Amino acid sequence: MTAPEVDELDVRDMRLLAQGHDAALNDLVERHAGRLFQYLVRCLQNEDDASDLAQETFARVYAHRLAYDPRRRFSTWLYAIASNLVKDHYRWRSRHPTVSIEENVGHSDRGSDSAGVLSYHEFNAAGMTFGVLFTDWRDSSEELAWAQSQLDGNGGIPTILVSHEILAPNSANPSVPNESNHGLLLWQELINENDQVFMSINGHNQGTAWRVQQNAFGNEVLQMVVDYQFTPFNGAGYLRELVFDTDADKIYASTFVAVDRSRSMDMVAGYEGGCAPRWRSSSAG
């Protein structure tokens, strides 16, 4: 018995994809991504742009999976999508000359630990300064001490703690997410006793969930897990966006889904928290 031809495999996988078997996309990517990437490199003369457009090409395949005509070779359809994206890319570049990010975004890198694993950053929004503290997956006592030194040295700046693992979705009780041992350690060592930390964000555990905890000062801390790694493309290009409405004392969250260009309001939509007064007090000082 001979092995099926590539075209037959492509038709099979597109049929499976149309039936809701998203894993079939991985097989299509495995068969075609290498040559597609090389084609895009030749067209764009830039590997980073080629990588981005290769991902976008397969995102379009997924988004238009129901429109695929099995009488047409999949590779022909795939490269037609890629070629159109190349044309769109050059049109966009002609209208949007490259500029430095630093010239347009109020962001600064304030430093990292000696190993370059932990880091602290600041950004400006709505006339205020916010801090973002990144920590490791399993922080050592030395790393925790470095993180604390950043909070001490930037006291009064409302800060978001971003770490690999803190919370996990709880399928048995979605409104009460699970907390890992390391998440508890971070709460005890960095969050609870540092009133400037008003939010924590983590991944590692597939899914989304959130909770509000009261810290040692009686103020609320919003904690969320955001992880899309088991969706197509190891995340489907999902992007969580947070909007801080300091006038209304609210935080809004939405998630942009690249594969179908959709946006949905998410778990913490309209959260009203005690962190808002801390924004004002810190920005006034």
QUITA-V792152 format. One record per pair of residues at least 12 apart in sequence whose ideal C-beta (glycine too) atoms are under 10 Angstrom apart, sorted by sequence separation. I is the first residue (numbers start at 1). GAP is how many residues later the second one is. D is the distance in Angstrom with one decimal. If there is no record, write none. Layout:
# QUITA-V792152
i={I	I}
gap={GAP	GAP}
d={D	D}
This chain:
# QUITA-V792152
i={12	13	16	38	40	41	108	109	110	120	121	135	167	168	210	211	212	226	228	241	242	253	254	255	13	37	40	41	61	64	108	109	119	120	121	133	134	166	167	187	200	210	211	226	227	240	241	252	253	10	13	14	36	37	39	40	107	108	119	120	133	147	165	166	186	209	210	211	226	240	241	252	253	254	9	12	13	39	107	108	118	119	120	133	135	165	168	209	210	239	240	241	253	254	13	37	38	40	61	106	107	108	118	119	134	147	164	165	166	167	186	208	209	210	224	226	239	240	252	253	10	36	37	40	60	61	64	106	107	117	118	133	165	166	183	198	208	209	238	239	251	252	253	9	10	13	33	36	37	39	60	105	106	107	117	118	133	164	165	166	197	207	208	209	224	238	239	250	251	252	253	9	105	106	117	131	163	164	166	183	206	207	208	237	238	239	250	251	252	34	37	58	61	105	117	131	163	166	182	195	205	207	208	222	237	238	250	251	10	33	36	57	60	61	106	108	110	113	115	118	133	165	166	183	192	194	195	196	198	199	200	201	202	204	205	206	207	236	237	238	250	251	9	10	32	33	36	57	59	60	106	110	112	113	117	180	182	191	192	193	194	195	197	198	199	200	201	202	203	205	206	207	236	237	241	248	249	250	251	57	58	106	110	113	117	131	163	192	193	194	195	196	198	199	200	201	202	203	204	206	207	235	236	237	249	250	33	57	58	60	106	118	139	180	191	192	193	195	197	198	199	200	201	202	203	205	206	235	236	237	239	242	248	249	251	6	29	32	33	56	57	60	107	115	118	129	131	138	139	161	166	180	191	192	199	200	201	202	203	204	206	233	241	245	249	251	6	29	32	56	57	59	117	118	120	131	133	134	135	137	138	161	187	195	203	231	232	233	240	242	243	249	250	57	115	119	120	129	130	131	132	133	134	135	136	137	138	163	178	194	224	226	228	232	240	245	249	29	53	54	57	114	115	118	119	129	130	131	132	133	134	135	136	137	163	177	187	231	240	248	249	29	32	53	56	57	113	114	117	118	120	121	128	129	130	131	132	133	134	135	136	161	192	222	224	226	228	242	247	28	113	120	128	130	131	132	133	134	161	177	191	208	246	249	54	115	119	120	135	159	177	178	222	244	245	249	26	29	50	53	56	113	114	118	122	159	177	179	191	203	208	244	25	28	52	53	56	113	120	161	167	174	176	177	246	25	28	112	113	120	166	167	168	174	175	177	179	187	246	53	111	122	159	166	167	170	174	175	176	244	25	50	53	113	159	161	166	167	168	169	171	173	175	187	25	28	49	52	113	120	122	123	158	159	160	161	162	163	165	166	167	168	169	170	186	246	24	111	112	158	159	160	161	162	163	164	165	166	167	168	169	171	36	39	40	43	50	111	120	121	147	151	155	156	157	158	159	160	161	162	163	164	165	166	168	169	170	201	22	25	35	39	43	49	110	150	151	155	156	158	159	160	161	162	163	164	165	167	169	183	226	24	44	121	144	148	155	158	159	160	161	162	163	164	167	168	169	170	201	226	32	36	40	43	44	111	144	147	148	151	152	154	167	183	224	225	226	22	31	32	35	36	39	40	43	46	110	119	138	139	147	151	167	199	210	224	17	31	35	39	43	49	110	138	144	145	151	167	179	224	17	20	33	36	37	40	44	118	137	144	148	151	180	199	208	223	19	28	32	36	40	43	44	136	139	144	148	151	177	179	222	14	18	32	39	43	110	135	138	139	147	177	178	208	224	17	18	141	177	16	17	18	40	44	222	15	18	28	32	139	14	17	135	139	220	222	13	14	18	199	220	221	222	15	198	220	221	222	14	135	219	220	221	14	15	135	219	220	14	167	169	210	211	212	218	219	220	11	133	166	167	168	210	211	217	10	12	166	167	169	208	209	210	219	220	11	166	167	168	208	209	212	215	219	10	11	14	161	165	167	208	212	214	215	11	13	133	210	212	217	11	160	161	165	212	7	10	11	14	133	212	10	133	9	10	131	135	137	7	130	131	137	6	7	10	132	133	134	135	137	6	7	10	130	6	130	132	199	199	199	198	198	199	198	197	198	196	195	198	197	198	160	196	195	198	158	196	195	177	175	174	169	130	128	158	125	126	128	158	125	126	127	126	158	125	126	158	156	158	158	159	158	156	157	158	156	157	155	156	156	157	156	155	130	128	131	128	130	126	129	130	128	129	128	127	128	126	62	62	59	58	59	62	58	59	55	59	56	55	63	65	63	62	63	64	62	63	59	61	62	63	59	60	63	59	60	58	59	60	56	59	29	55	56	29	55	26	25	26	22	24	25	26	22	23	22	22	25	22	17	25	22}
gap={12	12	12	12	12	12	12	12	12	12	12	12	12	12	12	12	12	12	12	12	12	12	12	12	13	13	13	13	13	13	13	13	13	13	13	13	13	13	13	13	13	13	13	13	13	13	13	13	13	14	14	14	14	14	14	14	14	14	14	14	14	14	14	14	14	14	14	14	14	14	14	14	14	14	15	15	15	15	15	15	15	15	15	15	15	15	15	15	15	15	15	15	15	15	16	16	16	16	16	16	16	16	16	16	16	16	16	16	16	16	16	16	16	16	16	16	16	16	16	16	17	17	17	17	17	17	17	17	17	17	17	17	17	17	17	17	17	17	17	17	17	17	17	18	18	18	18	18	18	18	18	18	18	18	18	18	18	18	18	18	18	18	18	18	18	18	18	18	18	18	18	19	19	19	19	19	19	19	19	19	19	19	19	19	19	19	19	19	19	20	20	20	20	20	20	20	20	20	20	20	20	20	20	20	20	20	20	20	21	21	21	21	21	21	21	21	21	21	21	21	21	21	21	21	21	21	21	21	21	21	21	21	21	21	21	21	21	21	21	21	21	21	22	22	22	22	22	22	22	22	22	22	22	22	22	22	22	22	22	22	22	22	22	22	22	22	22	22	22	22	22	22	22	22	22	22	22	22	22	23	23	23	23	23	23	23	23	23	23	23	23	23	23	23	23	23	23	23	23	23	23	23	23	23	23	23	24	24	24	24	24	24	24	24	24	24	24	24	24	24	24	24	24	24	24	24	24	24	24	24	24	24	24	24	24	25	25	25	25	25	25	25	25	25	25	25	25	25	25	25	25	25	25	25	25	25	25	25	25	25	25	25	25	25	25	25	26	26	26	26	26	26	26	26	26	26	26	26	26	26	26	26	26	26	26	26	26	26	26	26	26	26	26	27	27	27	27	27	27	27	27	27	27	27	27	27	27	27	27	27	27	27	27	27	27	27	27	28	28	28	28	28	28	28	28	28	28	28	28	28	28	28	28	28	28	28	28	28	28	28	28	29	29	29	29	29	29	29	29	29	29	29	29	29	29	29	29	29	29	29	29	29	29	29	29	29	29	29	29	30	30	30	30	30	30	30	30	30	30	30	30	30	30	30	31	31	31	31	31	31	31	31	31	31	31	31	32	32	32	32	32	32	32	32	32	32	32	32	32	32	32	32	33	33	33	33	33	33	33	33	33	33	33	33	33	34	34	34	34	34	34	34	34	34	34	34	34	34	34	35	35	35	35	35	35	35	35	35	35	35	36	36	36	36	36	36	36	36	36	36	36	36	36	36	37	37	37	37	37	37	37	37	37	37	37	37	37	37	37	37	37	37	37	37	37	37	38	38	38	38	38	38	38	38	38	38	38	38	38	38	38	38	39	39	39	39	39	39	39	39	39	39	39	39	39	39	39	39	39	39	39	39	39	39	39	39	39	39	40	40	40	40	40	40	40	40	40	40	40	40	40	40	40	40	40	40	40	40	40	40	40	41	41	41	41	41	41	41	41	41	41	41	41	41	41	41	41	41	41	41	42	42	42	42	42	42	42	42	42	42	42	42	42	42	42	42	42	43	43	43	43	43	43	43	43	43	43	43	43	43	43	43	43	43	43	43	44	44	44	44	44	44	44	44	44	44	44	44	44	44	45	45	45	45	45	45	45	45	45	45	45	45	45	45	45	45	46	46	46	46	46	46	46	46	46	46	46	46	46	46	46	47	47	47	47	47	47	47	47	47	47	47	47	47	47	48	48	48	48	49	49	49	49	49	49	50	50	50	50	50	51	51	51	51	51	51	52	52	52	52	52	52	52	53	53	53	53	53	54	54	54	54	54	55	55	55	55	55	56	56	56	56	56	56	56	56	56	57	57	57	57	57	57	57	57	58	58	58	58	58	58	58	58	58	58	59	59	59	59	59	59	59	59	59	60	60	60	60	60	60	60	60	60	60	61	61	61	61	61	61	62	62	62	62	62	63	63	63	63	63	63	64	64	65	65	65	65	65	66	66	66	66	67	67	67	67	67	67	67	67	68	68	68	68	69	69	69	69	72	74	75	76	76	77	78	78	79	80	80	81	81	82	82	83	84	86	86	87	90	92	93	98	114	116	117	118	118	118	118	119	119	119	120	120	121	121	121	122	122	123	123	124	125	125	125	126	126	127	127	128	128	129	130	149	151	151	152	152	153	153	153	154	154	155	156	156	157	170	171	173	174	174	174	175	177	178	178	181	182	194	194	195	196	196	196	197	197	198	198	198	198	199	199	199	200	200	201	201	201	202	202	203	203	203	204	204	206	207	207	208	208	208	208	209	209	210	211	211	214	215	234	237}
d={7.9	7.5	9.8	8.2	8.9	9.9	9.8	5.6	5.7	7.2	8.1	5.5	5.8	6.4	6.7	5.4	9.9	8.4	8.7	7.0	8.5	7.3	5.6	9.2	9.0	5.7	5.2	9.3	8.6	9.0	6.8	8.5	8.5	5.2	7.6	9.9	8.9	7.0	7.4	8.2	9.1	6.5	8.0	9.8	9.9	6.4	5.3	7.3	4.3	9.9	5.1	7.5	8.8	6.8	9.9	5.7	6.7	5.2	7.9	7.4	6.0	8.2	9.8	6.5	7.2	9.0	4.1	9.4	4.8	7.7	7.3	8.7	6.5	9.7	9.8	8.8	5.2	8.9	7.2	7.6	7.8	4.8	9.9	9.7	9.9	5.2	8.3	7.0	7.5	9.1	5.3	6.5	4.4	7.4	9.9	9.0	9.7	9.9	8.0	8.5	4.6	8.7	6.1	9.0	9.9	9.4	9.8	9.3	7.1	5.8	8.9	7.1	5.2	8.9	8.4	9.8	6.7	8.2	7.6	6.0	8.9	8.9	4.9	8.0	9.9	6.6	8.1	5.9	7.6	8.4	5.5	5.9	5.5	3.5	8.3	8.9	6.4	8.8	5.6	4.5	6.1	5.7	9.1	7.2	6.7	8.4	9.9	5.4	9.8	9.9	9.1	7.3	3.2	9.8	8.3	6.2	6.9	8.2	6.4	8.7	7.7	7.0	5.5	9.6	9.1	7.1	8.2	9.6	8.8	6.4	7.8	8.6	8.5	7.2	5.2	7.9	7.8	10.0	9.4	7.2	9.1	8.7	7.3	8.0	5.8	7.2	9.0	8.1	7.9	9.5	9.7	8.3	6.8	9.6	9.4	8.2	7.9	5.9	9.3	6.3	5.8	6.2	8.1	9.6	7.1	7.1	5.8	4.8	7.3	6.2	6.4	6.6	5.0	9.9	9.8	9.4	7.9	10.0	8.9	7.8	8.8	9.1	7.8	9.8	8.1	8.0	7.8	9.9	7.4	9.8	6.9	9.2	8.1	7.8	9.8	5.1	8.3	6.2	2.7	8.7	6.5	8.1	7.0	8.2	9.4	9.1	8.3	8.6	9.6	8.7	9.9	9.4	8.5	9.5	9.1	8.7	9.5	7.9	9.1	7.6	9.0	4.4	9.7	7.7	6.7	7.8	7.9	7.8	6.9	5.6	7.4	9.8	6.4	6.2	8.3	9.2	9.7	5.4	6.8	9.9	8.9	8.4	9.6	9.0	9.9	5.6	6.0	5.0	5.5	9.2	9.2	9.8	6.0	4.8	4.6	5.6	5.3	6.3	6.2	5.9	8.8	9.0	4.9	9.9	5.8	8.2	9.1	5.2	9.5	8.7	9.8	9.8	7.7	8.2	6.6	5.1	8.5	6.0	6.5	6.8	7.1	7.4	7.8	7.7	4.2	9.2	4.8	9.9	8.8	9.9	9.2	9.4	8.2	7.5	8.0	6.5	9.0	9.1	7.4	8.7	4.6	7.5	9.4	9.9	5.7	9.0	9.7	10.0	9.3	7.0	8.9	8.1	9.4	8.8	7.7	9.3	6.3	8.0	8.6	8.6	8.5	8.3	8.8	9.4	8.9	8.4	8.9	9.3	8.3	8.6	9.5	9.9	7.2	9.3	9.1	4.5	5.7	9.5	6.9	7.5	8.2	9.7	7.3	9.2	7.5	8.7	10.0	7.4	7.0	8.0	9.7	8.6	7.6	9.3	9.4	9.9	8.0	9.4	6.9	7.0	7.0	7.3	8.3	7.4	7.4	3.8	8.4	8.8	8.0	9.8	9.9	8.6	8.1	6.4	9.8	9.8	3.6	9.8	9.8	7.6	6.1	9.0	8.3	5.8	9.8	5.6	5.6	3.8	5.0	5.2	5.0	4.5	6.8	6.0	9.9	8.9	8.7	8.3	9.7	8.4	7.7	5.7	9.3	6.7	5.8	9.7	8.2	9.9	9.5	6.0	9.3	9.9	9.1	8.2	7.1	7.1	8.1	7.0	7.4	7.8	9.9	6.2	8.1	6.6	7.7	8.1	9.0	9.9	9.3	7.2	6.5	4.2	7.7	6.9	9.3	6.2	8.7	9.3	6.3	9.1	6.0	9.6	6.5	8.6	9.3	9.4	8.8	8.6	9.6	9.6	9.3	8.4	9.7	9.3	8.6	9.1	9.8	9.0	9.7	5.1	9.4	9.6	8.2	8.2	7.6	9.8	3.8	8.6	8.2	9.6	8.2	8.6	6.8	6.9	9.4	6.7	9.2	4.6	8.6	8.8	8.1	8.9	8.6	7.1	5.4	9.6	9.2	8.9	8.3	7.1	5.6	9.4	8.7	9.5	8.3	5.6	9.5	8.5	7.1	9.2	9.5	6.9	7.6	8.2	6.1	9.9	6.5	9.3	7.1	7.5	7.3	9.4	6.4	9.4	9.8	5.3	4.0	9.9	7.6	6.3	8.3	10.0	8.2	8.4	5.8	10.0	9.2	8.7	9.1	9.8	9.1	9.8	9.5	5.0	7.6	9.3	9.1	6.9	5.6	9.3	9.3	3.6	7.4	9.3	9.8	8.4	9.9	9.9	9.7	5.8	5.1	7.3	7.2	7.4	7.9	6.3	7.5	8.5	7.3	8.7	3.6	9.8	9.0	9.8	9.8	8.1	9.9	7.5	8.5	9.7	8.9	7.2	8.8	9.4	6.1	8.2	7.2	4.6	4.4	5.0	5.2	6.5	4.0	9.2	7.8	6.7	6.8	8.2	7.8	8.3	8.6	6.9	7.9	6.8	7.5	9.8	9.9	9.3	6.4	5.4	8.1	7.2	7.5	7.2	8.9	5.3	6.9	10.0	4.3	8.3	8.4	9.2	9.9	9.6	8.0	7.4	6.6	8.5	9.8	6.5	8.8	9.0	9.0	10.0	9.9	7.4	9.8	9.9	8.6	8.8	8.0	6.7	6.3	9.5	6.6	9.2	8.3	8.2	6.6	9.4	8.7	7.8	6.1	9.1	8.9	9.5	9.9	9.5	9.1	6.7	9.6	7.4	6.7	9.5	4.8	9.8	8.8	9.6	9.7	7.4	5.8	4.9	7.9	8.3	8.4	7.0	8.0	9.1	9.2	8.9	9.5	9.1	7.4	6.1	10.0	9.3	9.8	7.0	8.7	6.3	7.0	9.6	10.0	9.7	9.8	8.4	6.9	9.6	7.3	5.1	9.1	6.5	9.8	9.7	9.0	9.9	9.4	7.5	6.0	6.1	7.0	8.7	8.5	9.4	7.5	6.8	7.7	7.2	8.0	9.8	6.7	8.2	5.1	9.1	9.1	9.0	10.0	9.6	9.2	7.3	9.4	8.6	9.1	7.9	9.5	4.6	5.5	9.0	6.3	9.6	9.0	9.3	9.4	9.7	6.1	9.4	7.2	8.3	9.9	8.2	6.5	8.3	7.0	8.7	9.2	5.7	9.8	9.7	9.7	7.9	9.3	8.3	9.7	8.8	9.3	4.5	8.9	6.8	4.9	9.9	8.4	4.1	7.3	9.5	7.1	7.5	4.7	6.1	6.7	5.9	6.4	8.8	9.9	9.2	7.9	6.7	9.5	8.8	7.8	6.5	7.2	6.1	5.0	9.9	9.5	9.4	9.4	9.0	4.2	8.4	6.6	6.8	5.1	8.3	9.5	4.7	6.9	9.7	8.7	5.4	9.9	7.5	9.4	6.4	8.8	9.2	6.3	9.0	8.5	9.9	9.2	9.9	8.3	9.9	9.7	8.2	9.5	7.8	6.5	9.2	9.2	9.3	8.9	9.5	8.9	9.5	7.7	6.9	9.0	9.7	9.6	3.6	7.7	8.9	7.2	7.4	9.8	9.6	6.0	10.0	8.9	10.0	9.4	6.9	9.2	9.6	9.5	10.0	9.7	7.4	8.4	7.9	8.7	9.3	7.9	9.6	9.2	9.6	9.9	8.8	7.5	8.4	7.0	3.5	9.3	8.7	9.7	9.6	6.0	9.9	7.8	8.7	7.3	7.0	9.5	9.3	6.9	9.7	10.0	10.0	9.2	10.0	8.0	8.6	6.9	9.8	7.0	7.1	9.6	6.7	8.8	8.9	5.6	5.8	8.9	8.6	5.3	9.2	9.6	9.2	9.4	5.2	8.0	6.0	8.1	4.7	9.0	9.0	9.0	9.7	9.5	5.5	9.5	8.3	6.3	9.7	8.6	9.1	8.8	8.0	9.4	7.6	7.1	4.2	7.1	9.6	8.7	6.0	8.2	8.4	8.4	7.1	8.1	7.0	7.8	6.5	6.3	8.5	7.2	9.6	9.8	9.0	9.6	5.5	9.5	4.9	4.9	9.6	9.3	7.8	7.2	5.6	8.5	9.6	4.7	9.9	8.8	8.4	9.8	7.8	9.0	9.1	8.3	9.7	8.0	9.9	7.8	5.2	8.8	9.7	9.7	7.7	9.5	7.6	8.4	5.0	9.7	9.8	9.0	9.3	9.3	9.6}
